C-alpha cells in the first residue's frame, strides 16, 4: 500500500493544504456578485426645461449634446422607445470661497413614446469648478450630458475634426 508509507505527521501537514484546495475549488462555481444590468431604453428625443431661470445657453447646450448622443447611438429596440424630459430644477453659479463652484440639480423623466406614460425617473446633482464665466455653461452641459449618456446607454458622439 502506498498510503501506509506516508507518516502520520506528513498527513497532518498536508491536510490544511488539501482543505484550502477544496475551498478554493468550491468558490470557483459561485455566481458573480455583480448586480444585473438595468433596463436599456431606446431614447429617441429630448426636451430640456427649467422653471428657475437657468441660463438659456445651458439648456441649449444640454439639448444639443444629448441630441448628438441620440444621433450617434444605434437604436435597437430593447425596452421600448422613450422621450426624455430633462428638468434643471436648480442652477447656482459662483459658489464657495473662491466663487468657482457651479452646481445644478437635474430630474429626468423617460416617457414611453407610444403611451406617454413615465417609465423611468432619474435624478442627480452636477457640480463643476471654473472661474471662467464663459466656460461655466459648457462644462456644466457636458457633465449633465455625460451622466445622461451613461444612465441611458447613449453613445458619445465623435468630435468633428
KEPANU-565064 format. One record per atom (N, C-alpha, C): residue in one letter; x, y negated, z negated. Coordinates in pm, whole numbers. Layout:
BEGIN
{resn:A, c1:X, c2:Y, c3:Z}
...
This chain:
BEGIN
{resn:X, c1:82, c2:117, c3:0}
{resn:X, c1:0, c2:0, c3:0}
{resn:X, c1:87, c2:-124, c3:0}
{resn:X, c1:53, c2:-211, c3:87}
{resn:X, c1:131, c2:-334, c3:99}
{resn:X, c1:101, c2:-429, c3:-16}
{resn:X, c1:-24, c2:-438, c3:-58}
{resn:X, c1:-63, c2:-530, c3:-164}
{resn:X, c1:1, c2:-498, c3:-298}
{resn:X, c1:37, c2:-375, c3:-322}
{resn:X, c1:94, c2:-339, c3:-452}
{resn:X, c1:238, c2:-386, c3:-466}
{resn:X, c1:307, c2:-417, c3:-358}
{resn:X, c1:445, c2:-462, c3:-366}
{resn:X, c1:455, c2:-609, c3:-403}
{resn:X, c1:345, c2:-686, c3:-396}
{resn:X, c1:347, c2:-826, c3:-435}
{resn:X, c1:321, c2:-833, c3:-584}
{resn:X, c1:407, c2:-903, c3:-655}
{resn:X, c1:394, c2:-909, c3:-801}
{resn:X, c1:274, c2:-993, c3:-842}
{resn:X, c1:232, c2:-973, c3:-965}
{resn:X, c1:116, c2:-1044, c3:-1019}
{resn:X, c1:141, c2:-1195, c3:-1022}
{resn:X, c1:261, c2:-1239, c3:-1057}
{resn:X, c1:292, c2:-1382, c3:-1066}
{resn:X, c1:287, c2:-1448, c3:-928}
{resn:X, c1:326, c2:-1376, c3:-825}
{resn:X, c1:318, c2:-1430, c3:-689}
{resn:X, c1:173, c2:-1446, c3:-647}
{resn:X, c1:90, c2:-1349, c3:-683}
{resn:X, c1:-53, c2:-1358, c3:-650}
{resn:X, c1:-116, c2:-1478, c3:-719}
{resn:X, c1:-78, c2:-1503, c3:-844}
{resn:X, c1:-134, c2:-1616, c3:-919}
{resn:X, c1:-91, c2:-1748, c3:-855}
{resn:X, c1:32, c2:-1757, c3:-807}
{resn:X, c1:79, c2:-1880, c3:-742}
{resn:X, c1:12, c2:-1902, c3:-608}
{resn:X, c1:-24, c2:-1798, c3:-537}
{resn:X, c1:-88, c2:-1812, c3:-406}
{resn:X, c1:-237, c2:-1841, c3:-416}
{resn:X, c1:-296, c2:-1812, c3:-531}
{resn:X, c1:-440, c2:-1831, c3:-548}
{resn:X, c1:-484, c2:-1977, c3:-528}
{resn:X, c1:-418, c2:-2080, c3:-585}
{resn:X, c1:-461, c2:-2218, c3:-560}
{resn:X, c1:-450, c2:-2258, c3:-412}
{resn:X, c1:-347, c2:-2210, c3:-345}
{resn:X, c1:-332, c2:-2242, c3:-203}
{resn:X, c1:-444, c2:-2179, c3:-121}
{resn:X, c1:-480, c2:-2057, c3:-155}
{resn:X, c1:-589, c2:-1989, c3:-86}
{resn:X, c1:-722, c2:-2060, c3:-113}
{resn:X, c1:-744, c2:-2102, c3:-237}
{resn:X, c1:-867, c2:-2175, c3:-272}
{resn:X, c1:-875, c2:-2307, c3:-197}
{resn:X, c1:-763, c2:-2378, c3:-185}
{resn:X, c1:-761, c2:-2505, c3:-111}
{resn:X, c1:-794, c2:-2483, c3:36}
{resn:X, c1:-741, c2:-2377, c3:95}
{resn:X, c1:-772, c2:-2347, c3:235}
{resn:X, c1:-920, c2:-2317, c3:255}
{resn:X, c1:-979, c2:-2245, c3:163}
{resn:X, c1:-1122, c2:-2213, c3:173}
{resn:X, c1:-1205, c2:-2339, c3:161}
{resn:X, c1:-1170, c2:-2428, c3:67}
{resn:X, c1:-1247, c2:-2552, c3:51}
{resn:X, c1:-1234, c2:-2643, c3:172}
{resn:X, c1:-1115, c2:-2654, c3:227}
{resn:X, c1:-1096, c2:-2738, c3:345}
{resn:X, c1:-1171, c2:-2683, c3:466}
{resn:X, c1:-1173, c2:-2553, c3:482}
{resn:X, c1:-1246, c2:-2496, c3:595}
{resn:X, c1:-1397, c2:-2514, c3:577}
{resn:X, c1:-1445, c2:-2518, c3:454}
{resn:X, c1:-1588, c2:-2542, c3:430}
{resn:X, c1:-1624, c2:-2686, c3:465}
{resn:X, c1:-1533, c2:-2779, c3:443}
{resn:X, c1:-1559, c2:-2920, c3:476}
{resn:X, c1:-1564, c2:-2944, c3:627}
{resn:X, c1:-1501, c2:-2859, c3:703}
{resn:X, c1:-1498, c2:-2875, c3:848}
{resn:X, c1:-1639, c2:-2870, c3:907}
{resn:X, c1:-1727, c2:-2793, c3:850}
{resn:X, c1:-1860, c2:-2775, c3:905}
{resn:X, c1:-1963, c2:-2873, c3:850}
{resn:X, c1:-1920, c2:-2968, c3:766}
{resn:X, c1:-2013, c2:-3066, c3:711}
{resn:X, c1:-2048, c2:-3169, c3:819}
{resn:X, c1:-2171, c2:-3218, c3:820}
{resn:X, c1:-2208, c2:-3319, c3:919}
{resn:X, c1:-2140, c2:-3452, c3:887}
{resn:X, c1:-2117, c2:-3537, c3:988}
{resn:X, c1:-2053, c2:-3666, c3:962}
{resn:X, c1:-2145, c2:-3756, c3:880}
{resn:X, c1:-2086, c2:-3849, c3:808}
{resn:X, c1:-2161, c2:-3938, c3:722}
{resn:X, c1:-2208, c2:-4065, c3:794}
{resn:X, c1:-2185, c2:-4074, c3:923}
{resn:X, c1:-2227, c2:-4192, c3:998}
{resn:X, c1:-2379, c2:-4196, c3:1007}
{resn:X, c1:-2438, c2:-4313, c3:985}
{resn:X, c1:-2584, c2:-4322, c3:998}
{resn:X, c1:-2624, c2:-4309, c3:1145}
{resn:X, c1:-2744, c2:-4263, c3:1172}
{resn:X, c1:-2787, c2:-4252, c3:1311}
{resn:X, c1:-2800, c2:-4392, c3:1372}
{resn:X, c1:-2773, c2:-4404, c3:1501}
{resn:X, c1:-2784, c2:-4537, c3:1564}
{resn:X, c1:-2928, c2:-4585, c3:1563}
{resn:X, c1:-2944, c2:-4716, c3:1554}
{resn:X, c1:-3077, c2:-4775, c3:1556}
{resn:X, c1:-3135, c2:-4773, c3:1696}
{resn:X, c1:-3259, c2:-4813, c3:1708}
{resn:X, c1:-3321, c2:-4815, c3:1840}
{resn:X, c1:-3256, c2:-4920, c3:1930}
{resn:X, c1:-3249, c2:-4890, c3:2057}
{resn:X, c1:-3194, c2:-4984, c3:2154}
{resn:X, c1:-3308, c2:-5035, c3:2239}
{resn:X, c1:-3323, c2:-5166, c3:2242}
{resn:X, c1:-3432, c2:-5226, c3:2318}
{resn:X, c1:-3379, c2:-5280, c3:2450}
{resn:X, c1:-3464, c2:-5279, c3:2548}
{resn:X, c1:-3431, c2:-5331, c3:2681}
{resn:X, c1:-3472, c2:-5478, c3:2683}
{resn:X, c1:-3377, c2:-5566, c3:2648}
{resn:X, c1:-3405, c2:-5709, c3:2638}
{resn:X, c1:-3414, c2:-5768, c3:2779}
{resn:X, c1:-3526, c2:-5835, c3:2808}
{resn:X, c1:-3550, c2:-5890, c3:2941}
{resn:X, c1:-3550, c2:-6042, c3:2946}
{resn:X, c1:-3585, c2:-6109, c3:2834}
{resn:X, c1:-3587, c2:-6256, c3:2835}
{resn:X, c1:-3564, c2:-6308, c3:2695}
{resn:X, c1:-3534, c2:-6438, c3:2688}
{resn:X, c1:-3507, c2:-6501, c3:2559}
{resn:X, c1:-3565, c2:-6642, c3:2559}
{resn:X, c1:-3616, c2:-6681, c3:2442}
{resn:X, c1:-3662, c2:-6817, c3:2419}
{resn:X, c1:-3599, c2:-6863, c3:2289}
{resn:X, c1:-3538, c2:-6981, c3:2291}
{resn:X, c1:-3473, c2:-7035, c3:2172}
{resn:X, c1:-3549, c2:-7159, c3:2127}
{resn:X, c1:-3592, c2:-7159, c3:2001}
{resn:X, c1:-3669, c2:-7271, c3:1947}
{resn:X, c1:-3614, c2:-7312, c3:1811}
{resn:X, c1:-3647, c2:-7436, c3:1772}
{resn:X, c1:-3610, c2:-7486, c3:1640}
{resn:X, c1:-3712, c2:-7589, c3:1598}
{resn:X, c1:-3754, c2:-7581, c3:1474}
{resn:X, c1:-3851, c2:-7676, c3:1422}
{resn:X, c1:-3786, c2:-7781, c3:1333}
{resn:X, c1:-3658, c2:-7765, c3:1304}
{resn:X, c1:-3596, c2:-7855, c3:1207}
{resn:X, c1:-3502, c2:-7956, c3:1270}
{resn:X, c1:-3500, c2:-7968, c3:1398}
{resn:X, c1:-3416, c2:-8068, c3:1462}
{resn:X, c1:-3274, c2:-8024, c3:1489}
{resn:X, c1:-3252, c2:-7896, c3:1518}
{resn:X, c1:-3120, c2:-7851, c3:1561}
{resn:X, c1:-3089, c2:-7920, c3:1693}
{resn:X, c1:-2963, c2:-7939, c3:1721}
{resn:X, c1:-2927, c2:-8016, c3:1840}
{resn:X, c1:-2976, c2:-7946, c3:1967}
{resn:X, c1:-3027, c2:-8023, c3:2063}
{resn:X, c1:-3072, c2:-7963, c3:2190}
{resn:X, c1:-2960, c2:-7888, c3:2261}
{resn:X, c1:-2837, c2:-7936, c3:2245}
{resn:X, c1:-2724, c2:-7868, c3:2310}
{resn:X, c1:-2705, c2:-7728, c3:2251}
{resn:X, c1:-2720, c2:-7714, c3:2119}
{resn:X, c1:-2708, c2:-7583, c3:2055}
{resn:X, c1:-2814, c2:-7488, c3:2109}
{resn:X, c1:-2938, c2:-7534, c3:2117}
{resn:X, c1:-3046, c2:-7450, c3:2169}
{resn:X, c1:-3017, c2:-7409, c3:2313}
{resn:X, c1:-2973, c2:-7504, c3:2394}
{resn:X, c1:-2944, c2:-7476, c3:2535}
{resn:X, c1:-2828, c2:-7378, c3:2550}
{resn:X, c1:-2722, c2:-7397, c3:2471}
{resn:X, c1:-2605, c2:-7308, c3:2481}
{resn:X, c1:-2637, c2:-7166, c3:2436}
{resn:X, c1:-2714, c2:-7151, c3:2329}
{resn:X, c1:-2753, c2:-7017, c3:2285}
{resn:X, c1:-2835, c2:-6949, c3:2394}
{resn:X, c1:-2931, c2:-7022, c3:2450}
{resn:X, c1:-3015, c2:-6966, c3:2557}
{resn:X, c1:-2932, c2:-6925, c3:2678}
{resn:X, c1:-2840, c2:-7012, c3:2719}
{resn:X, c1:-2754, c2:-6983, c3:2834}
{resn:X, c1:-2669, c2:-6859, c3:2810}
{resn:X, c1:-2609, c2:-6848, c3:2693}
{resn:X, c1:-2520, c2:-6736, c3:2664}
{resn:X, c1:-2595, c2:-6603, c3:2650}
{resn:X, c1:-2711, c2:-6606, c3:2587}
{resn:X, c1:-2787, c2:-6481, c3:2573}
{resn:X, c1:-2846, c2:-6440, c3:2708}
{resn:X, c1:-2892, c2:-6536, c3:2788}
{resn:X, c1:-2941, c2:-6503, c3:2923}
{resn:X, c1:-2830, c2:-6445, c3:3010}
{resn:X, c1:-2707, c2:-6497, c3:2995}
{resn:X, c1:-2594, c2:-6441, c3:3070}
{resn:X, c1:-2566, c2:-6297, c3:3025}
{resn:X, c1:-2580, c2:-6270, c3:2897}
{resn:X, c1:-2561, c2:-6133, c3:2847}
{resn:X, c1:-2670, c2:-6041, c3:2898}
{resn:X, c1:-2793, c2:-6091, c3:2905}
{resn:X, c1:-2904, c2:-6010, c3:2959}
{resn:X, c1:-2877, c2:-5976, c3:3105}
{resn:X, c1:-2829, c2:-6075, c3:3181}
{resn:X, c1:-2800, c2:-6052, c3:3323}
{resn:X, c1:-2685, c2:-5954, c3:3342}
{resn:X, c1:-2589, c2:-5951, c3:3249}
{resn:X, c1:-2473, c2:-5862, c3:3261}
{resn:X, c1:-2502, c2:-5720, c3:3212}
{resn:X, c1:-2614, c2:-5699, c3:3148}
{resn:X, c1:-2647, c2:-5570, c3:3088}
{resn:X, c1:-2723, c2:-5483, c3:3187}
{resn:X, c1:-2684, c2:-5355, c3:3195}
{resn:X, c1:-2760, c2:-5259, c3:3275}
{resn:X, c1:-2888, c2:-5227, c3:3199}
{resn:X, c1:-3000, c2:-5238, c3:3265}
{resn:X, c1:-3129, c2:-5220, c3:3199}
{resn:X, c1:-3177, c2:-5076, c3:3214}
{resn:X, c1:-3156, c2:-4998, c3:3109}
{resn:X, c1:-3205, c2:-4860, c3:3105}
{resn:X, c1:-3319, c2:-4858, c3:3005}
{resn:X, c1:-3429, c2:-4803, c3:3044}
{resn:X, c1:-3546, c2:-4800, c3:2956}
{resn:X, c1:-3522, c2:-4697, c3:2846}
{resn:X, c1:-3517, c2:-4743, c3:2723}
{resn:X, c1:-3497, c2:-4654, c3:2609}
{resn:X, c1:-3612, c2:-4668, c3:2510}
{resn:X, c1:-3635, c2:-4786, c3:2463}
{resn:X, c1:-3742, c2:-4810, c3:2366}
{resn:X, c1:-3847, c2:-4906, c3:2421}
{resn:X, c1:-3834, c2:-4950, c3:2541}
{resn:X, c1:-3931, c2:-5044, c3:2597}
{resn:X, c1:-3872, c2:-5182, c3:2614}
{resn:X, c1:-3926, c2:-5255, c3:2709}
{resn:X, c1:-3878, c2:-5389, c3:2738}
{resn:X, c1:-3929, c2:-5487, c3:2633}
{resn:X, c1:-3841, c2:-5577, c3:2589}
{resn:X, c1:-3877, c2:-5676, c3:2488}
{resn:X, c1:-3832, c2:-5815, c3:2532}
{resn:X, c1:-3897, c2:-5915, c3:2476}
{resn:X, c1:-3856, c2:-6054, c3:2491}
{resn:X, c1:-3815, c2:-6104, c3:2353}
{resn:X, c1:-3701, c2:-6171, c3:2346}
{resn:X, c1:-3652, c2:-6222, c3:2219}
{resn:X, c1:-3697, c2:-6367, c3:2199}
{resn:X, c1:-3744, c2:-6397, c3:2081}
{resn:X, c1:-3770, c2:-6535, c3:2040}
{resn:X, c1:-3673, c2:-6565, c3:1927}
{resn:X, c1:-3583, c2:-6658, c3:1952}
{resn:X, c1:-3479, c2:-6692, c3:1856}
{resn:X, c1:-3519, c2:-6823, c3:1788}
{resn:X, c1:-3540, c2:-6817, c3:1658}
{resn:X, c1:-3577, c2:-6935, c3:1579}
{resn:X, c1:-3454, c2:-6980, c3:1500}
{resn:X, c1:-3404, c2:-7098, c3:1529}
{resn:X, c1:-3297, c2:-7154, c3:1448}
{resn:X, c1:-3367, c2:-7233, c3:1337}
{resn:X, c1:-3378, c2:-7170, c3:1221}
{resn:X, c1:-3460, c2:-7226, c3:1114}
{resn:X, c1:-3389, c2:-7334, c3:1032}
{resn:X, c1:-3257, c2:-7332, c3:1033}
{resn:X, c1:-3183, c2:-7434, c3:959}
{resn:X, c1:-3049, c2:-7454, c3:1027}
{resn:X, c1:-3010, c2:-7577, c3:1047}
{resn:X, c1:-2882, c2:-7609, c3:1108}
{resn:X, c1:-2820, c2:-7724, c3:1032}
{resn:X, c1:-2702, c2:-7702, c3:976}
{resn:X, c1:-2634, c2:-7805, c3:898}
{resn:X, c1:-2493, c2:-7822, c3:950}
{resn:X, c1:-2451, c2:-7948, c3:959}
{resn:X, c1:-2318, c2:-7980, c3:1010}
{resn:X, c1:-2238, c2:-8054, c3:904}
{resn:X, c1:-2107, c2:-8048, c3:920}
{resn:X, c1:-2013, c2:-8125, c3:838}
{resn:X, c1:-2035, c2:-8102, c3:689}
{resn:X, c1:-2031, c2:-7976, c3:649}
{resn:X, c1:-2046, c2:-7942, c3:507}
{resn:X, c1:-1910, c2:-7919, c3:445}
{resn:X, c1:-1907, c2:-7915, c3:316}
{resn:X, c1:-1786, c2:-7882, c3:243}
{resn:X, c1:-1697, c2:-8003, c3:218}
{resn:X, c1:-1589, c2:-7978, c3:147}
{resn:X, c1:-1497, c2:-8085, c3:107}
{resn:X, c1:-1434, c2:-8153, c3:228}
{resn:X, c1:-1393, c2:-8073, c3:325}
{resn:X, c1:-1328, c2:-8128, c3:443}
{resn:X, c1:-1426, c2:-8159, c3:556}
{resn:X, c1:-1552, c2:-8138, c3:533}
{resn:X, c1:-1658, c2:-8167, c3:632}
{resn:X, c1:-1636, c2:-8091, c3:763}
{resn:X, c1:-1589, c2:-7966, c3:751}
{resn:X, c1:-1562, c2:-7887, c3:872}
{resn:X, c1:-1644, c2:-7759, c3:879}
{resn:X, c1:-1732, c2:-7737, c3:783}
{resn:X, c1:-1814, c2:-7614, c3:782}
{resn:X, c1:-1950, c2:-7645, c3:839}
{resn:X, c1:-1993, c2:-7562, c3:934}
{resn:X, c1:-2121, c2:-7579, c3:1001}
{resn:X, c1:-2196, c2:-7447, c3:993}
{resn:X, c1:-2325, c2:-7452, c3:964}
{resn:X, c1:-2399, c2:-7327, c3:948}
{resn:X, c1:-2537, c2:-7338, c3:1010}
{resn:X, c1:-2590, c2:-7222, c3:1042}
{resn:X, c1:-2725, c2:-7213, c3:1097}
{resn:X, c1:-2788, c2:-7083, c3:1048}
{resn:X, c1:-2915, c2:-7090, c3:1015}
{resn:X, c1:-2991, c2:-6970, c3:981}
{resn:X, c1:-3076, c2:-6935, c3:1102}
{resn:X, c1:-3072, c2:-6807, c3:1139}
{resn:X, c1:-3136, c2:-6763, c3:1262}
{resn:X, c1:-3231, c2:-6647, c3:1232}
{resn:X, c1:-3353, c2:-6656, c3:1283}
{resn:X, c1:-3450, c2:-6547, c3:1277}
{resn:X, c1:-3482, c2:-6506, c3:1420}
{resn:X, c1:-3488, c2:-6376, c3:1445}
{resn:X, c1:-3514, c2:-6325, c3:1580}
{resn:X, c1:-3633, c2:-6230, c3:1575}
{resn:X, c1:-3727, c2:-6252, c3:1664}
{resn:X, c1:-3840, c2:-6161, c3:1683}
{resn:X, c1:-3826, c2:-6097, c3:1820}
{resn:X, c1:-3832, c2:-5965, c3:1826}
{resn:X, c1:-3833, c2:-5893, c3:1953}
{resn:X, c1:-3976, c2:-5847, c3:1977}
{resn:X, c1:-4038, c2:-5900, c3:2081}
{resn:X, c1:-4178, c2:-5869, c3:2111}
{resn:X, c1:-4185, c2:-5781, c3:2235}
{resn:X, c1:-4269, c2:-5679, c3:2229}
{resn:X, c1:-4289, c2:-5591, c3:2345}
{resn:X, c1:-4351, c2:-5672, c3:2458}
{resn:X, c1:-4295, c2:-5658, c3:2576}
{resn:X, c1:-4345, c2:-5736, c3:2690}
{resn:X, c1:-4484, c2:-5690, c3:2731}
{resn:X, c1:-4510, c2:-5561, c3:2724}
{resn:X, c1:-4640, c2:-5511, c3:2770}
{resn:X, c1:-4754, c2:-5540, c3:2673}
{resn:X, c1:-4728, c2:-5542, c3:2541}
{resn:X, c1:-4836, c2:-5565, c3:2444}
{resn:X, c1:-4826, c2:-5698, c3:2371}
{resn:X, c1:-4708, c2:-5756, c3:2365}
{resn:X, c1:-4689, c2:-5882, c3:2293}
{resn:X, c1:-4669, c2:-5865, c3:2144}
{resn:X, c1:-4674, c2:-5743, c3:2094}
{resn:X, c1:-4657, c2:-5721, c3:1950}
{resn:X, c1:-4509, c2:-5724, c3:1913}
{resn:X, c1:-4480, c2:-5772, c3:1794}
{resn:X, c1:-4342, c2:-5778, c3:1745}
{resn:X, c1:-4299, c2:-5636, c3:1705}
{resn:X, c1:-4190, c2:-5590, c3:1766}
{resn:X, c1:-4142, c2:-5454, c3:1740}
{resn:X, c1:-4014, c2:-5451, c3:1657}
{resn:X, c1:-3947, c2:-5565, c3:1646}
{resn:X, c1:-3824, c2:-5571, c3:1565}
{resn:X, c1:-3803, c2:-5714, c3:1517}
{resn:X, c1:-3747, c2:-5725, c3:1398}
{resn:X, c1:-3717, c2:-5855, c3:1339}
{resn:X, c1:-3573, c2:-5851, c3:1288}
{resn:X, c1:-3501, c2:-5959, c3:1308}
{resn:X, c1:-3362, c2:-5966, c3:1264}
{resn:X, c1:-3337, c2:-6107, c3:1211}
{resn:X, c1:-3257, c2:-6119, c3:1107}
{resn:X, c1:-3221, c2:-6250, c3:1050}
{resn:X, c1:-3074, c2:-6248, c3:1013}
{resn:X, c1:-3008, c2:-6361, c3:1030}
{resn:X, c1:-2870, c2:-6373, c3:986}
{resn:X, c1:-2835, c2:-6520, c3:972}
{resn:X, c1:-2722, c2:-6545, c3:909}
{resn:X, c1:-2670, c2:-6681, c3:896}
{resn:X, c1:-2535, c2:-6686, c3:966}
{resn:X, c1:-2515, c2:-6789, c3:1044}
{resn:X, c1:-2391, c2:-6808, c3:1117}
{resn:X, c1:-2316, c2:-6926, c3:1059}
{resn:X, c1:-2187, c2:-6909, c3:1034}
{resn:X, c1:-2105, c2:-7017, c3:981}
{resn:X, c1:-1980, c2:-7029, c3:1066}
{resn:X, c1:-1951, c2:-7150, c3:1111}
{resn:X, c1:-1829, c2:-7177, c3:1187}
{resn:X, c1:-1755, c2:-7292, c3:1120}
{resn:X, c1:-1627, c2:-7301, c3:1150}
{resn:X, c1:-1545, c2:-7408, c3:1095}
{resn:X, c1:-1481, c2:-7485, c3:1209}
{resn:X, c1:-1507, c2:-7615, c3:1215}
{resn:X, c1:-1447, c2:-7701, c3:1316}
{resn:X, c1:-1465, c2:-7845, c3:1275}
{resn:X, c1:-1356, c2:-7920, c3:1281}
{resn:X, c1:-1363, c2:-8063, c3:1254}
{resn:X, c1:-1395, c2:-8140, c3:1381}
{resn:X, c1:-1383, c2:-8074, c3:1496}
{resn:X, c1:-1410, c2:-8138, c3:1625}
{resn:X, c1:-1560, c2:-8137, c3:1650}
{resn:X, c1:-1623, c2:-8252, c3:1643}
{resn:X, c1:-1769, c2:-8259, c3:1656}
{resn:X, c1:-1817, c2:-8219, c3:1796}
{resn:X, c1:-1730, c2:-8229, c3:1897}
{resn:X, c1:-1769, c2:-8188, c3:2032}
{resn:X, c1:-1774, c2:-8036, c3:2046}
{resn:X, c1:-1698, c2:-7965, c3:1964}
{resn:X, c1:-1691, c2:-7818, c3:1976}
{resn:X, c1:-1789, c2:-7746, c3:1885}
{resn:X, c1:-1854, c2:-7817, c3:1795}
{resn:X, c1:-1940, c2:-7752, c3:1696}
{resn:X, c1:-2050, c2:-7670, c3:1762}
{resn:X, c1:-2123, c2:-7729, c3:1856}
{resn:X, c1:-2234, c2:-7658, c3:1919}
{resn:X, c1:-2188, c2:-7538, c3:2000}
{resn:X, c1:-2074, c2:-7552, c3:2069}
{resn:X, c1:-2022, c2:-7440, c3:2148}
{resn:X, c1:-1980, c2:-7324, c3:2058}
{resn:X, c1:-1909, c2:-7354, c3:1950}
{resn:X, c1:-1866, c2:-7248, c3:1858}
{resn:X, c1:-1985, c2:-7180, c3:1792}
{resn:X, c1:-2081, c2:-7260, c3:1749}
{resn:X, c1:-2200, c2:-7204, c3:1684}
{resn:X, c1:-2280, c2:-7119, c3:1783}
{resn:X, c1:-2296, c2:-7169, c3:1905}
{resn:X, c1:-2372, c2:-7095, c3:2007}
{resn:X, c1:-2305, c2:-6962, c3:2039}
{resn:X, c1:-2173, c2:-6961, c3:2050}
{resn:X, c1:-2103, c2:-6836, c3:2081}
{resn:X, c1:-2115, c2:-6737, c3:1965}
{resn:X, c1:-2106, c2:-6786, c3:1842}
{resn:X, c1:-2120, c2:-6697, c3:1727}
{resn:X, c1:-2261, c2:-6637, c3:1721}
{resn:X, c1:-2362, c2:-6718, c3:1743}
{resn:X, c1:-2500, c2:-6669, c3:1741}
{resn:X, c1:-2522, c2:-6570, c3:1855}
{resn:X, c1:-2476, c2:-6604, c3:1975}
{resn:X, c1:-2494, c2:-6515, c3:2091}
{resn:X, c1:-2420, c2:-6383, c3:2071}
{resn:X, c1:-2301, c2:-6387, c3:2011}
{resn:X, c1:-2226, c2:-6263, c3:1987}
{resn:X, c1:-2299, c2:-6173, c3:1889}
{resn:X, c1:-2358, c2:-6230, c3:1786}
{resn:X, c1:-2434, c2:-6150, c3:1690}
{resn:X, c1:-2557, c2:-6089, c3:1757}
{resn:X, c1:-2622, c2:-6163, c3:1846}
{resn:X, c1:-2740, c2:-6111, c3:1916}
{resn:X, c1:-2698, c2:-6001, c3:2013}
{resn:X, c1:-2586, c2:-6021, c3:2084}
{resn:X, c1:-2537, c2:-5916, c3:2175}
{resn:X, c1:-2510, c2:-5788, c3:2098}
{resn:X, c1:-2448, c2:-5799, c3:1982}
{resn:X, c1:-2417, c2:-5680, c3:1903}
{resn:X, c1:-2543, c2:-5613, c3:1849}
{resn:X, c1:-2638, c2:-5691, c3:1804}
{resn:X, c1:-2760, c2:-5635, c3:1744}
{resn:X, c1:-2851, c2:-5568, c3:1845}
{resn:X, c1:-2852, c2:-5618, c3:1968}
{resn:X, c1:-2946, c2:-5565, c3:2067}
{resn:X, c1:-2877, c2:-5493, c3:2183}
{resn:X, c1:-2750, c2:-5460, c3:2169}
{resn:X, c1:-2681, c2:-5379, c3:2267}
{resn:X, c1:-2664, c2:-5447, c3:2402}
{resn:X, c1:-2644, c2:-5578, c3:2402}
{resn:X, c1:-2625, c2:-5650, c3:2527}
{resn:X, c1:-2476, c2:-5654, c3:2562}
{resn:X, c1:-2448, c2:-5666, c3:2690}
{resn:X, c1:-2311, c2:-5669, c3:2740}
{resn:X, c1:-2261, c2:-5813, c3:2742}
{resn:X, c1:-2138, c2:-5832, c3:2696}
{resn:X, c1:-2078, c2:-5966, c3:2703}
{resn:X, c1:-2051, c2:-5998, c3:2850}
{resn:X, c1:-2092, c2:-6115, c3:2896}
{resn:X, c1:-2068, c2:-6149, c3:3037}
{resn:X, c1:-1919, c2:-6169, c3:3062}
{resn:X, c1:-1878, c2:-6140, c3:3184}
{resn:X, c1:-1739, c2:-6161, c3:3222}
{resn:X, c1:-1716, c2:-6310, c3:3244}
{resn:X, c1:-1604, c2:-6362, c3:3198}
{resn:X, c1:-1577, c2:-6504, c3:3220}
{resn:X, c1:-1553, c2:-6531, c3:3368}
{resn:X, c1:-1599, c2:-6646, c3:3411}
{resn:X, c1:-1578, c2:-6685, c3:3551}
{resn:X, c1:-1434, c2:-6730, c3:3568}
{resn:X, c1:-1371, c2:-6681, c3:3672}
{resn:X, c1:-1232, c2:-6719, c3:3700}
{resn:X, c1:-1227, c2:-6822, c3:3808}
